[in-house]
């Protein structure tokens, strides 16, 4: 099964970078990166030390429903280029990290039979196996420590 990692939609990100509200209708908080642990969910690159970034609430679902989780994410404060969708784990996710891969059904509800915590190197194989299931429409990749949304994983 071929997979692809998908970053946040540019139109949605630009609205926030240009002063729009987050998922809770709050304006994002602005901060300056120390260069450690600030991954932008649009370009899928780290926010470098000294760069401004935004902290905001994000809900990676189009509608509110019981499984439409909302949580904190980071974005570059400046307009960055969206990461191209591709089969490789984005380089900013080093080899020693752990992530939750969580499967969702066509109705955007969690599929409890399709969830794993995996090391970075195991993501492609685990994601492919989960997406090979008929009852999984797509996956979210989330931080194992804090449950923060990182990106979507789809069939290629």
C-alpha positions in Angstrom: 0.0 0.0 0.0 1.5 3.3 -1.0 0.9 6.2 1.4 1.4 10.0 1.5 1.9 12.5 4.3 -0.3 15.5 3.9 0.3 18.9 5.5 -2.3 21.4 6.5 -4.2 23.2 3.7 -2.6 26.4 2.6 -5.8 28.5 2.4 -6.6 27.6 6.0 -3.0 28.3 7.2 -2.9 31.7 5.3 -6.1 32.8 7.0 -4.5 32.2 10.4 -1.1 33.7 9.4 -2.9 36.8 8.2 -4.6 37.3 11.6 -7.6 35.0 11.5 -8.9 33.1 14.5 -8.1 29.5 15.5 -10.6 26.6 16.1 -11.8 28.3 19.3 -12.2 31.7 17.6 -9.2 33.1 19.5 -6.3 34.9 17.9 -3.1 32.7 17.9 -0.4 33.5 20.4 2.9 34.7 18.9 6.2 33.5 20.2 9.9 33.4 19.2 11.4 29.9 18.7 14.4 28.7 20.6 14.9 26.2 17.8 13.8 23.2 19.9 10.5 21.3 19.4 8.5 23.7 17.3 7.3 21.9 14.2 5.3 23.8 11.6 2.3 21.8 10.4 2.2 23.5 7.1 5.8 23.3 5.7 6.5 20.3 7.9 9.8 21.9 8.9 11.0 23.1 12.3 10.7 26.8 13.2 14.3 27.8 13.5 15.7 29.7 16.5 14.9 33.4 16.4 11.9 32.9 14.0 8.4 34.0 15.1 5.7 31.3 15.2 2.1 30.9 16.1 0.5 28.8 18.8 -3.1 28.0 18.2 -5.9 25.5 18.7 -6.5 23.3 15.6 -9.3 20.9 14.8 -8.4 18.8 11.8 -12.0 18.1 10.9 -14.5 20.1 8.8 -17.4 19.7 11.2 -17.8 19.4 14.9 -18.7 15.9 16.1 -17.8 13.7 19.1 -14.4 12.6 17.6 -13.4 16.0 16.3 -10.5 16.6 18.6 -9.0 20.0 19.0 -5.5 20.7 20.3 -2.5 22.9 20.1 -0.3 23.2 17.0 2.5 25.5 15.8 2.8 27.4 12.5 5.4 29.7 11.2 4.2 33.3 11.7 5.4 34.2 8.2 4.0 32.6 5.1 5.8 29.4 4.4 5.5 27.0 1.5 3.3 23.9 2.1 5.2 20.7 2.2 4.6 18.5 -0.9 2.7 15.4 -0.1 5.0 12.4 -0.3 5.6 8.8 0.9 8.6 9.7 3.1 8.3 10.7 6.8 9.0 14.4 6.9 12.7 14.9 7.8 11.9 17.0 10.9 10.7 13.9 12.7 13.9 12.4 13.9 14.4 8.6 14.2 13.9 8.4 18.0 10.5 9.9 18.3 7.2 8.1 19.0 3.9 8.9 17.4 0.3 7.8 17.6 -1.2 6.7 14.3 -4.9 6.8 14.6 -7.3 5.5 12.0 -10.6 7.2 11.1 -13.6 5.9 9.3 -15.4 7.5 6.3 -17.7 9.3 8.8 -14.5 10.8 10.5 -15.0 8.8 13.7 -12.1 7.1 15.3 -11.7 3.4 14.4 -10.6 1.9 17.7 -9.2 -1.2 15.9 -6.8 1.0 13.9 -4.5 2.8 16.3 -0.8 2.3 17.2 2.1 4.0 19.0 5.2 3.6 16.8 8.7 4.9 16.5 9.4 7.2 13.5 11.0 4.5 11.5 8.0 2.2 11.8 5.5 4.8 10.6 5.5 3.9 6.8 4.9 0.2 7.3 2.4 0.7 10.2 0.5 3.3 8.2 0.4 1.2 5.1 -1.0 -1.8 7.0 -3.7 0.4 8.7 -4.7 2.0 5.4 -5.0 -1.4 3.8 -8.1 -2.0 5.9 -11.4 -1.3 4.3 -12.7 0.4 7.5 -10.0 3.0 7.6 -10.4 6.1 5.4 -7.3 8.0 6.6 -4.9 8.4 9.5 -3.8 11.2 11.8 -0.2 11.3 13.0 -0.1 12.7 16.5 2.5 13.2 19.2 2.7 10.2 21.5 3.5 12.4 24.5 1.0 15.2 24.1 -1.5 14.0 21.4 -0.8 17.1 19.3 -1.8 16.7 15.6 1.1 16.6 13.2 -0.3 15.6 9.8 -2.7 13.4 7.9 -1.6 10.2 6.2 -3.6 8.9 3.2 -3.5 6.3 0.5 -1.3 7.6 -2.4 
